[in-house]
Amino acid sequence: MLRILGAVLLLSLLGGCAVTQIRADRMERDAETRWPPVGQFVEVDGLRVHYVQKGSGPDVVLLHGASGNLRDFTFQLVDRLARDYRVTAFDRPGLGYTTQQARFQGAFNARAETPQDQAAALAAAAAKLGVRRPVVVGHSFGGAVAMAWGLDQDAAAVVSLGGAIMPWPGALDSQYQVLGNPLGGAVVPQFVTAYYGRDRARNAVAGIFAPQDVPPGYLDHIGPGLSLRRETIRANGRQVAALRPALVKMSKRYPQMTIPVELVHGTADTTVGYEIHSVAAAKLLPDARVTPLEGVGHMPQHARPGAVIEAVRRAAERAGLR
């Protein structure tokens, strides 16, 4: 009898996993149908890099944050900057429609692209597109990639928007500890993709924008379903899990970074703390300027786009591009 019960339980478990797999497959197909690529592709260093390029003038590169994609910038910032610059927005490796190099792929592979890895790959893609000495603008995790670009690649200046650019005190959130583990990263995304509902996605985005409201139409534009694909969840989780050790090393080199740096940060940001990141980084950087945005949360490019555009203008002027 016990053997029969055990067999039934095993079959039920396998059946549940099969249902989850089928549902996850469908959710991913639906997301990619609803939110297809909006730009073009360039292949470099084993990557197929998705980008949008628009405008003319000095080069500006835009790098999105964790769990995001370049649609965050095409919502409004690309068009506004393209009036005065040639703007190139990238999907970072493993997110949006940019692939990962083979060494970072696989459900049980816990290796992750550091900010330096991402900066090197995207700088190579930018060079292939004819981008030279750009002002590199990074939001949140993208701020770390922008700083790595400024340290090691061809950049005229860096603009960090609520950037995660300094090692922070304390531990990671438990979700990233799980996703950074080979077993957790292999198993958990399957269930998130299959069962994470639209209401939960809406609430998560609202928390990132707080205390500001999410702009009308933003959620439909950025495509939350793209962030909920299994490989995207794995790539994002593992990159975030590996971020702090990378920043420990990077921040030691900030005193050597002589190009202009603009640090734009909301004082009400509870995702990436203003004091912990921008204020602390400014003390190490030789040529940094901090712009605190009073009462603004983690999305300054939407809450105060004028301040962001002004920071890009200052960076370009300080770098001698205008």
Helices and strands as residue ranges (DSSP letters): H 2-34, E 40-44, E 47-54, E 59-63, H 71-74, H 77-81, E 86-90, G 102-104, H 115-128, E 135-139, H 141-152, E 157-161, H 174-179, H 182-195, H 198-209, H 218-222, H 224-227, H 230-241, H 243-251, G 254-256, E 261-266, H 274-274, I 275-279, H 280-282, E 288-293, H 300-303, H 305-318
